[in-house]
Amino acid sequence: MPKNMKTYVLAGLAGLIVLAALGFYALNRSSSGIPAFYVWKTFSSAAHGAERAEVNGITLYYETFGDPEAPPVLVLHGGTGFIESMHYQIRALAPAHFVVAPDSRAHGRSTDTDAPLTYRQMADDMLALMDRLGIERADVVGWSDGGIIGLILAMENPDRVRRVVAIGANYNVAGLSSPPPDDVRVLDASPARDFYINMAPEPSRWPVFAAKVLEMWRTQPNYDAADLAKIAAPVLVMAGERDSIKRSHTEEMASAIPLGRLDIVEGASHFAPLEKPERVNGAILSFLSE
């Protein structure tokens, strides 16, 4: 990070937040990454601060951005992720949308229960959050696990979802190019662990959380083309050219959704929202404006 940027961040933000941001700097391809997102949140009138909602037996952490009277959009991060994972998309959407960005159940600063993690339960959490905020219908922009949650919302609650952007999502486990690891220690080397330990309500639960996420990845989701055919909303199915989701699976998803549209991001991996933010954001904004 450039020295002047580091000095600016340290001057404007609490030390703990800065340490967490620096821990995730490796996820960004430029100096205008997560640290700058924290600076933007601190000084921008578009950021409304942290909120918490009691839903379905947990405390769901979320932040909102933009004009509450603007078209609402749920921005959903991926597995082991957190709001900050979607910082490029949040900033791009905030000028013309009311952005609702939650930490999913058990992730980030949201709490958990002893029950297994399921995509369906997390989709129910998002529906409950929409109810709490008085949002009758919203767009959904989801990356990876967030994309799966968006697909489930559209599949099971067609009257609540206007459009979906699903980035690097799969609709069954056969779509993964390789099986998830069995050993939770594999996730210990990920930046997500540092964030969890610094920000989670119960940092000592990291091994439990990691094991639950890996089990979910190994066994879920379990939908088929007939399920996807039930989705009435237009869906932009995006994936990186070198995504960890099989290209054939992504293409089949787009074909099975009646109003599905395929968009492959050249030169990107599963981390397209961070690797190619201008390309990804341009496609999102164009699609949601239709």
C-alpha positions, -999 to 999 in steps of 0.1 A, spaced: 0 0 0 14 35 -8 27 53 23 3 83 19 -27 60 15 -17 41 47 -13 73 66 -47 86 54 -65 54 65 -48 53 99 -57 89 105 -94 85 97 -104 51 111 -103 30 142 -72 8 145 -91 -25 146 -109 -18 113 -77 -8 96 -59 -39 107 -88 -60 93 -87 -41 61 -49 -45 57 -54 -82 62 -75 -84 31 -54 -62 10 -41 -93 -8 -76 -97 -23 -73 -65 -43 -54 -58 -75 -48 -21 -68 -44 3 -39 -80 14 -42 -93 -17 -24 -108 -24 9 -89 2 29 -102 29 6 -137 14 10 -135 21 48 -123 56 41 -152 61 17 -177 48 42 -164 71 68 -168 103 48 -195 95 22 -231 105 29 -241 74 9 -231 51 38 -256 48 66 -236 27 91 -240 -6 107 -273 -22 117 -284 -55 132 -317 -74 128 -330 -103 148 -342 -128 122 -348 -165 124 -329 -170 157 -298 -151 148 -285 -115 148 -279 -105 112 -254 -77 106 -260 -54 76 -251 -21 62 -271 2 39 -260 26 12 -276 51 -11 -310 67 -12 -336 47 7 -362 58 -19 -341 44 -48 -346 9 -63 -334 -16 -37 -307 -42 -43 -294 -69 -20 -257 -74 -24 -246 -108 -12 -211 -120 -6 -196 -155 -11 -188 -183 13 -165 -174 42 -169 -139 30 -182 -106 44 -197 -73 32 -162 -60 24 -158 -87 -3 -183 -68 -24 -169 -33 -18 -164 -26 -55 -200 -35 -63 -214 -16 -33 -197 16 -44 -208 12 -80 -244 6 -71 -249 32 -43 -253 63 -65 -285 50 -81 -298 22 -58 -306 16 -21 -280 -10 -14 -286 -35 14 -254 -55 22 -256 -81 49 -231 -105 64 -247 -139 59 -257 -161 88 -225 -172 107 -203 -151 84 -186 -118 93 -203 -101 122 -236 -121 120 -243 -147 146 -250 -184 142 -268 -213 158 -258 -249 163 -277 -260 132 -259 -269 100 -256 -241 74 -279 -243 44 -284 -221 14 -322 -223 19 -319 -210 55 -297 -181 44 -322 -173 17 -350 -172 43 -328 -149 64 -326 -124 35 -363 -126 29 -368 -118 66 -344 -89 63 -364 -75 34 -396 -78 55 -379 -59 83 -368 -31 60 -402 -29 43 -388 -39 9 -415 -56 -11 -393 -64 -42 -356 -61 -48 -328 -69 -72 -302 -93 -60 -265 -92 -68 -247 -122 -54 -212 -137 -58 -206 -175 -54 -227 -185 -23 -244 -152 -26 -254 -160 -61 -269 -193 -50 -289 -175 -24 -301 -151 -50 -312 -180 -73 -331 -196 -44 -349 -163 -36 -360 -159 -72 -370 -196 -74 -391 -197 -43 -403 -161 -40 -409 -148 -75 -429 -119 -64 -401 -106 -42 -372 -106 -68 -371 -83 -98 -337 -93 -113 -307 -114 -102 -271 -112 -110 -254 -145 -101 -216 -144 -103 -197 -177 -101 -227 -196 -87 -236 -233 -91 -270 -249 -88 -257 -284 -77 -225 -298 -64 -217 -314 -98 -210 -279 -110 -178 -276 -90 -146 -282 -110 -131 -299 -80 -145 -311 -47 -141 -289 -16 -113 -299 8 -120 -322 37 -96 -306 61 -107 -273 76 -71 -263 81 -70 -255 43 -91 -225 51 -68 -214 79 -45 -198 53 -73 -178 38 -77 -140 45 -113 -149 57 -98 -164 88 -81 -131 98 -113 -111 93 -134 -137 113 -110 -137 142 -110 -98 143 -147 -92 137 -169 -122 145 -190 -122 177 -173 -154 188 -138 -156 172 -131 -190 188 -159 -205 166 -137 -203 135 -130 -241 133 -167 -248 137 -177 -222 111 -151 -235 86 -163 -271 91 -199 -261 85 -191 -241 54 -171 -270 39 -199 -294 47 -224 -271 29 -201 -269 -1 -197 -307 -3 -235 -314 -1 -253 -283 -14 -270 -269 -34 -291 -297 -50 -312 -282 -77 -317 -292 -113 -327 -276 -146 -364 -281 -139 -360 -260 -107 -341 -233 -126 -370 -232 -151 -393 -220 -124 -373 -187 -121 -394 -159 -137 -370 -131 -131 -343 -121 -156 -310 -135 -145 -275 -124 -155 -253 -155 -151 -218 -143 -148 -186 -163 -144 -149 -159 -148 -132 -174 -178 -112 -195 -154 -139 -199 -128 -139 -228 -103 -174 -235 -115 -174 -256 -147 -180 -236 -178 -205 -262 -191 -224 -259 -158 -226 -221 -160 -238 -224 -196 -264 -249 -187 -277 -227 -159 -281 -197 -182 -299 -219 -207 -323 -235 -181 -335 -201 -167 -362 -188 -191 -348 -153 -190 -312 -163 -183 -283 -144 -199 -247 -157 -200 -217 -134 -195 -182 -148 -193 -156 -124 -179 -124 -129 -199 -92 -132 -180 -109 -137 -146 -111 -165 -122 -138 -172 -95 -127 -138 -81 -140 -118 -110 -157 -91 -88 -123 -82 -73 -101 -89 -103 -122 -72 -130 -144 -47 -111 -149 -23 -139 -160 -50 -163 -182 -67 -137 -198 -35 -125 -205 -23 -160 -224 -54 -168 -243 -53 -135 -254 -17 -138 -265 -22 -175 -285 -53 -166 -302 -37 -136 -311 -6 -155 -332 -25 -181 
